[in-house]
Amino acid sequence: MNEQDTGRAEKHSETWVWPAVAIAAVAVVAAGTAVGFGLGNWRSHTTTVTVAGSTTSAPSAGAAVSPTVAAGAHTFVQFACSQCHGPQGQGGVSPYVPALTTVGKTLTVAQLTQIIDHGLGESANPTKPYMPVWGEVISKTQVANLVAYIRAGLPAVSQNDPVPIPQGQGQAVAGAALYVRYGCINCHGPNGLGGVPNPLSADKSIPPLSGGGFRHDFPTDAAIAAVIRSGSVIGKAPIVSMPHWGGIIPNADVAALIAYLKTLK
């Protein structure tokens, strides 16, 4: 999310065929992503949580599933796949991000693994979500678990709710929770400390979001909002890319995220 990475952005489009588009934004996964990754075990069971324009309904408890499928379900929430594809991959978040409910019947293990590891989508248009490259962030075991969960039909798994967003406690408090919910923590680290490897990028790692360097590169709220919306799609694997969040994250949530990031400087 720094100028160096954004400057390396390659304008490329990949032809979207239906089987591939069905998994186009298994996210993450701002991606963020992201390194304090206990999101899968948050145990909030509120019926509805709302703050600054964000609303999510609690999923059903679900029946018992295999440990592998359960782990994949938690990874699906932890890396913010649910923020693009909807709870249990049911869609409804963006017209450009398909549901995943039939993907397990149309794509092979190898195809799903390839898409998660290498990304997919239209990188040139920041209004259309782009599935980023996850091969350098998500482990092979986690990818295998995700694939197992998708191929199992994305069943409901108990105690797998996204982190709740506190209400009435200010933008910075809400933003801290959103930083986890949207997976920013997975790549930029707790408190925006960074450190996740990005092998072929100029500085070899995903940049921190705290400290003078970040504030120098993004000195205004508008500059931070712009890079959140447009992402930083900088090439093929193993370069980790920040997804386009402009079509996914509401403006109120962007403002709350910025308020939180400003507390880190």
N, C-alpha and C positions, 0 to 999 in steps of 0.2 A: 504494500500500500504506500510505497514511497515513489518519488519521481523517477528514480532509476528504473524500478520495475515497470512502472506504467509506460515509460518511454520505450520499453522493449516490446510493447504490445504488438502482436501480429494480427493484422486484419485477415481473418480466414473464416470461411464458413464451411460447414460440413453438411452434406446432403442429408436431410432428415427423412428417413424411412420409418414407417410406423413402428416396427419392433424396436428400433433404436430410440425413437422419440419417446417411447413409453418409459424410458429410464433416464431421460435427458438431463434431469437435474438432481439425481440422487445426491443430495447435497450434504453437504456438509457441513458440508459440510463444511460461510463464510464461514463461512465459511468460517471463519473462523475459526476458528476454528481453534474451535478449537478452540499431560500438562494440566493438572487439576481436573481430571476428566470424569468426575463422579456423577455426571448428569443423569445417567440411566437409572440411578437408584433414588431420584427425588420422589418423595412419597406424599405429594399434595393430592388430596382427593376432593377438592372443591368442585362444585358443579360448573361454575364459570368464573374465570379470572379476567378482569378488564383493567387496563391502564393505558392512557394516552393512545387510544385507538386500537389496542390489541385485545382480542377476545379469543379464548380457546375453551372448548368443552372437554371435560374430562372423559377419557376413553373408558370403555367397559373393562371389567376386571380380566376377563378372558379365562380360557381353560388352560390346563397344564399342557406345556409343550416341552420339547427336548431342550437340554441346556444349550445346544448350539443355536437353535432357533431363538430361544430367549435372549441369548447374548446378542444375536443379530438385531433383535427388536430394540434392545437398549442402545446399541450403537446407532441405530436408525434415528433415535431421539437425540443422543449425545452429539452427533455430528450434524444435527439440524436438517436431516433429510425430510423430517416431518414438517419443517417450516416451509418447504417448497412443494412437497408432494402431498401434504395433508396427513393427519393422523392415520396410521396404518396404510399409508399410501393411497388414500381414497380420493386424492385430488381436491379441486375446488379452490386452490390458492391463487393460481394464475392461469389464464387461458393458454399460456405458452408452456406450462408444466403439466404433463399428463399424469393421470392416475397410474398406479403400478399394480393394480389388482389382478391384471391378467398377464403381467410380464413373465412370471415364472413358468407359464405354459407356452410362451412364444420364443423366449430367449434361452440359450444354453448357459451352463455354468461359465464356460469360457467367454461367451459374449458379455455376460453381466460383469465378469471380472475385468475385462478389457475396458468397458465403459467407466467403471468406478476408478480404475487405475489411471486412465488416460484422458478422461473428460469427454465432453460432447456438447455440441450446440453451436450457436452463432455468436462469435466473439465480437463482431464489429458493432453490434447494436446493443447499447447498454440498457435499453428498455425491455429487452428480451432475455430472460434468465439464461445463464451459461453454466453448464455443469463443469466445475473445475477439475483439475488434475489432482487426484488424491493418493497416488501411488507412493509418494514420499511422506505422507502424513498418517494414513491409516495402515496398520500392519496387515500382513498377509492373513493372519488368523481373523482379524476383524473383518476384512473383506470377505473371507470365506463364510463367516457367520452372517454377514449382510446378505450374501447370495443365498444362503440356506433359508433365511427369513423370507426373502422375496419369493423364492421358489415354493415355499410352504404356504404362500397366499397371504402373507403379512397378517398373521392372526393377532388378536389382542393379547397382550401380556400384562399381568398385574404389576403394580408398583413401577410403572414406566411412564409416568406423566412428565411433560416438560416442566422445567422450573417455573413456579408461579411468579407473577409480577406483582410486587407490593403496590397497594393503592394508597393514594393520599400521603405519600411520604417524600414527594419531590422527584424531579426528573432524574437526578443522579442515582438515587436508590433504584428506581425503575430501570435505568440504563445498566446498572451493574447486573441485574437479573437478565436483562435482554442480551447482554454480552455473552452470557452462558447459553441462553435459549437459542440464539442464532448461531451458536458454535464458534464465535470469534475467539473464545478462549482456547480452542483446539490448535489454532495456528499462532496466535499472537501472545498466548500464555496468560497466566493469572496476572492481574494488575497490568496487563499490556507489556509484560517484560520481554516478550519475544523469545528467540532462541531456537525455534523449530527450523531444521535444515531446509534449504532451498538450493540444491546443488548447482544448478546452472545459472542462477541469478548472479548479478554483479557482486553482491556482498555475501553470497553463499548461505544466507539464512533469511527467514521471514522477519521483516523489521519490527522492532518494538513500537508500541503506541504510547509510551510514556517517555518523558525526558525532553531535553531541549532539541534534539534532532528531529523528533516528530513535529514539535511545534514550529520549528523552522521551516520544514517542508510543507506543513499544512497550518498556516498561521491564523486562519479564520474559520468560523463555523461553516461558512459556505464552502470552503475548500475541503473540509472534512466530509461534509455531506455529499459533495460531488464525487469523491473517490469511493464512498460507501455505495453510492448508486451505480457508478460506472464500473467499479471493480478494477482489476489489474490483470488482464488476461495476457500473459507474456510468452506464450509458446507451448511447445509440446513437452510431454513428460521427459525428464523428471523435474521440470520447472513447476513448482506449485503456483497456482493462479488463484487470485481472489475473485469470487463470482460476482456477476452483476446482481446487486440487491435492489436496484431501482424498481423493478416490477414486483417485488416481494415485500420489502419492509415499508410499512406506512410512514408517512412524514413525521407523525408524532413519535414513533419509535426511533426514527433517525435522530430527532432532536434529543430524546432521552439518552441515546447512546453517546451523542456528542457531549452532553452534560456530564456523563460519567467519565468519558475520556479526559475531559478538562480537569477532573479532580486528580488525575494521575501525574500531572506535570509538576 
